[in-house]
Amino acid sequence: MKLTTVEYEKRDAIAYVTLNRPDKLNAMNAKMHQELGRVWVDFRDDPSLRVAILSGNGRCFSAGADLSGGAPKARYRYTGDFPDITRSRGVHKPIVAALHSHVVGYGMWIALDTDIRIATADTSFWLPEPQWGIATIPAAWFPKLMPWAIASELLLMAERVDAQRAYEVGILNKIVPDDQLMAEAEKAANRLCELSPVAVQGMKELMVRAGNLDYTAVDQLTDWVQTRVMNSEDRKEGGRAFVEKRQANWPSD
């Protein structure tokens, strides 16, 4: 499998999946979305693999979506197709996240798509999309993954949540020193490899399917809100402000 934005290595029963655009702070462009999706399908279908470790090369885990192109010129249409979100691909093998520094926007979504999350003390979570006139795609799902008030702080106020607070509210499993991050992730992965893969994968499937019983309804709501927001004048101004490195002047102000 030829990959340029993601590193994918198999060591025994563990798959090492690493975001690899360090010069762009692992900002996620279309190619990375597609390549990560291909990796998850291969991981899902390889019977020799039992667990994956997801991490990011360079200074941070991920700076989120790559917005360097500014606002899209074509009319936005929500598709509901996210190849790099494992729940949409039926990946029921466990995934351990090794997080450091910035975990932003779409990068936060793929981080929360994992099962066991280990982070360094400098890790912070941030959803800056409202600053650029964007509705965060997984907004409907975040209250399922954390307390409503924390989801509101992230989604509605675009405030950062640091590692300690994330640990206290259950977003993280563990905070470790920088030099122990991968060792702790491997420790968790090896523990998962010791257990019955049928049992582990069966229980994850139950967790995912039970949590997504209302997927169709949520997806319809997401379609309605995303299409409205992403075609708004706010979104156009947000794209211009990002490229021009200035404060946005919202048309609705």
C-alpha positions as CSV (number, residue, x, y, z in Angstrom):
1,M,0.0,0.0,0.0
2,K,1.6,3.3,-1.1
3,L,1.0,6.1,1.4
4,T,2.4,9.6,1.6
5,T,0.4,11.3,4.4
6,V,0.1,8.3,6.8
7,E,2.7,5.8,8.0
8,Y,1.4,2.2,8.5
9,E,3.5,-0.5,10.1
10,K,2.6,-4.0,11.3
11,R,4.6,-5.5,14.1
12,D,3.3,-8.8,15.2
13,A,-0.4,-8.2,16.2
14,I,-0.1,-4.4,16.5
15,A,-0.6,-1.9,13.7
16,Y,1.2,1.4,14.1
17,V,-0.8,4.2,12.4
18,T,0.9,7.6,12.3
19,L,-0.3,10.8,10.8
20,N,2.6,12.0,8.7
21,R,2.4,15.6,7.5
22,P,4.6,17.1,10.2
23,D,5.5,20.2,8.1
24,K,1.8,21.0,8.2
25,L,1.3,20.0,11.9
26,N,-0.6,16.9,10.5
27,A,-3.4,19.1,9.2
28,M,-5.8,16.8,7.4
29,N,-6.2,17.3,3.7
30,A,-8.3,15.1,1.3
31,K,-5.4,12.8,0.7
32,M,-4.9,12.1,4.4
33,H,-8.6,11.4,4.8
34,Q,-8.5,8.8,2.0
35,E,-5.2,7.2,3.0
36,L,-6.2,6.9,6.6
37,G,-9.5,5.3,5.5
38,R,-7.6,2.8,3.4
39,V,-5.4,2.0,6.4
40,W,-8.4,1.3,8.7
41,V,-9.9,-1.0,6.1
42,D,-6.7,-3.0,5.8
43,F,-6.4,-3.1,9.6
44,R,-10.0,-4.3,9.9
45,D,-9.5,-7.1,7.3
46,D,-6.1,-8.4,8.3
47,P,-6.7,-11.4,10.6
48,S,-3.2,-11.1,12.1
49,L,-3.8,-7.7,13.6
50,R,-5.5,-7.4,16.9
51,V,-5.0,-3.7,18.0
52,A,-3.8,-0.4,16.5
53,I,-1.9,2.5,17.9
54,L,-2.7,5.9,16.4
55,S,-0.3,8.8,16.8
56,G,1.1,11.8,15.0
57,N,4.6,12.7,13.8
58,G,6.2,16.0,14.6
59,R,5.2,18.8,17.0
60,C,1.6,17.8,17.5
61,F,-1.0,15.0,17.0
62,S,-3.0,17.1,14.5
63,A,-3.9,20.7,13.8
64,G,-7.2,19.6,12.4
65,A,-8.6,20.1,8.9
66,D,-6.3,21.8,6.4
67,L,-8.0,25.2,5.8
68,S,-5.2,26.7,3.7
69,G,-7.4,26.8,0.6
70,G,-9.8,29.2,2.3
71,A,-13.6,28.9,1.9
72,P,-14.7,26.4,-0.8
73,K,-16.0,28.0,-3.9
74,A,-18.5,25.3,-4.8
75,R,-21.8,25.0,-2.9
76,Y,-21.3,22.7,0.1
77,R,-23.2,19.4,0.3
78,Y,-23.0,17.2,3.3
79,T,-22.4,13.6,2.3
80,G,-22.0,11.7,5.6
81,D,-19.0,9.9,4.1
82,F,-16.0,9.8,6.4
83,P,-13.6,7.1,5.4
84,D,-11.2,7.8,8.2
85,I,-13.8,7.4,11.0
86,T,-13.6,3.8,12.0
87,R,-17.2,3.6,13.3
88,S,-18.4,4.3,9.7
89,R,-16.1,1.5,8.5
90,G,-17.2,-1.2,11.0
91,V,-13.8,-1.4,12.6
92,H,-14.4,-3.3,15.9
93,K,-10.8,-4.0,16.7
94,P,-9.6,-1.8,19.6
95,I,-7.5,1.3,18.9
96,V,-5.2,3.1,21.3
97,A,-4.4,6.8,20.8
98,A,-1.0,8.3,21.7
99,L,-1.7,12.0,21.8
100,H,0.6,15.0,22.3
101,S,0.4,18.7,22.0
102,H,-2.5,20.1,19.8
103,V,-5.5,17.8,19.1
104,V,-7.6,20.2,17.1
105,G,-10.8,20.1,15.0
106,Y,-11.1,17.0,12.8
107,G,-8.0,15.7,14.5
108,M,-10.0,15.6,17.8
109,W,-12.7,13.6,16.0
110,I,-10.3,10.9,15.0
111,A,-8.7,11.0,18.4
112,L,-12.1,10.4,20.1
113,D,-12.9,7.7,17.5
114,T,-10.3,5.6,19.4
115,D,-11.0,3.4,22.5
116,I,-8.1,3.9,24.9
117,R,-6.5,7.5,24.9
118,I,-3.2,8.2,26.4
119,A,-1.7,11.7,26.3
120,T,1.2,13.9,27.4
121,A,0.7,16.7,29.9
122,D,1.0,19.4,27.2
123,T,-1.9,17.9,25.2
124,S,-4.9,20.2,24.6
125,F,-8.2,19.7,22.8
126,W,-9.7,22.5,20.7
127,L,-12.5,22.9,18.3
128,P,-11.9,26.3,16.7
129,E,-14.4,25.9,13.8
130,P,-16.9,28.6,15.0
131,Q,-14.1,31.1,14.6
132,W,-14.1,30.3,10.9
133,G,-17.8,30.0,10.3
134,I,-17.8,26.2,10.4
135,A,-20.1,23.8,12.2
136,T,-18.1,21.0,13.7
137,I,-19.3,17.9,11.9
138,P,-19.4,15.5,14.9
139,A,-21.2,18.0,17.1
140,A,-24.1,15.6,17.6
141,W,-21.8,12.9,18.8
142,F,-19.6,14.7,21.3
143,P,-22.3,14.8,24.1
144,K,-22.3,11.0,23.9
145,L,-18.5,11.0,24.6
146,M,-18.3,13.6,27.4
147,P,-20.4,15.7,29.7
148,W,-22.8,18.1,28.0
149,A,-21.2,21.1,29.7
150,I,-17.7,20.1,28.4
151,A,-19.0,19.5,24.9
152,S,-20.7,22.9,25.0
153,E,-17.4,24.6,26.1
154,L,-15.6,23.0,23.2
155,L,-18.2,23.3,20.5
156,L,-20.1,26.5,21.3
157,M,-17.4,28.6,23.0
158,A,-14.4,27.2,21.0
159,E,-12.4,27.0,24.3
160,R,-9.4,24.8,24.8
161,V,-9.6,21.9,27.3
162,D,-6.2,20.8,28.7
163,A,-5.0,17.3,29.4
164,Q,-5.7,17.4,33.1
165,R,-9.3,18.5,32.6
166,A,-9.8,16.1,29.8
167,Y,-8.6,13.3,32.1
168,E,-10.9,14.5,34.9
169,V,-14.0,14.4,32.7
170,G,-13.2,11.0,31.2
171,I,-11.9,12.0,27.7
172,L,-8.5,10.6,28.5
173,N,-7.5,7.3,30.2
174,K,-4.0,8.4,31.3
175,I,-1.5,11.3,31.3
176,V,2.1,10.3,31.0
177,P,5.5,12.1,30.6
178,D,6.6,12.8,27.0
179,D,9.2,10.1,26.9
180,Q,6.8,7.4,28.1
181,L,3.9,8.1,25.7
182,M,4.6,5.3,23.2
183,A,5.7,2.9,25.9
184,E,2.4,3.4,27.7
185,A,0.4,3.0,24.4
186,E,2.3,-0.2,23.6
187,K,1.6,-1.4,27.2
188,A,-2.1,-0.9,26.6
189,A,-1.9,-2.5,23.1
190,N,-0.1,-5.6,24.5
191,R,-2.7,-6.0,27.2
192,L,-5.4,-6.0,24.6
193,C,-3.5,-8.6,22.6
194,E,-3.5,-10.9,25.7
195,L,-7.3,-11.0,25.8
196,S,-9.7,-12.9,23.6
197,P,-10.0,-11.1,20.2
198,V,-13.5,-12.5,19.8
199,A,-14.6,-11.2,23.2
200,V,-12.8,-7.8,22.8
201,Q,-14.1,-7.2,19.3
202,G,-17.6,-8.4,20.2
203,M,-17.8,-6.1,23.1
204,K,-16.6,-3.1,21.1
205,E,-19.2,-3.9,18.4
206,L,-21.9,-3.9,21.1
207,M,-20.7,-0.6,22.4
208,V,-20.6,1.0,19.0
209,R,-23.9,-0.4,17.7
210,A,-25.8,0.3,20.9
211,G,-24.4,3.9,20.9
212,N,-25.4,4.4,17.3
213,L,-29.0,3.1,17.3
214,D,-30.2,6.5,16.3
215,Y,-27.6,7.0,13.7
216,T,-30.0,7.7,10.8
217,A,-31.8,10.5,12.8
218,V,-28.6,12.1,13.9
219,D,-27.2,11.9,10.4
220,Q,-30.3,13.6,9.0
221,L,-30.0,16.4,11.5
222,T,-26.3,16.8,10.7
223,D,-27.1,17.0,7.0
224,W,-29.6,19.9,7.7
225,V,-27.3,21.9,10.0
226,Q,-24.1,21.3,8.1
227,T,-25.5,22.3,4.7
228,R,-27.0,25.5,6.1
229,V,-23.9,26.6,8.0
230,M,-21.3,25.6,5.4
231,N,-23.1,27.5,2.6
232,S,-23.5,30.7,4.8
233,E,-21.8,34.0,4.4
234,D,-20.1,33.4,7.8
235,R,-18.3,30.4,6.3
236,K,-17.0,32.5,3.3
237,E,-15.8,35.3,5.6
238,G,-14.2,32.7,7.9
239,G,-12.2,31.3,5.1
240,R,-11.0,34.7,4.0
241,A,-10.1,35.6,7.6
242,F,-8.1,32.4,8.0
243,V,-6.1,32.9,4.9
244,E,-5.5,36.7,5.6
245,K,-4.6,35.9,9.2
246,R,-7.1,38.4,10.7
247,Q,-10.1,38.5,13.0
248,A,-13.2,37.6,11.1
249,N,-15.9,40.2,10.5
250,W,-19.1,38.2,10.7
251,P,-21.7,39.4,8.2
252,S,-24.3,38.8,10.9
253,D,-22.6,41.2,13.3
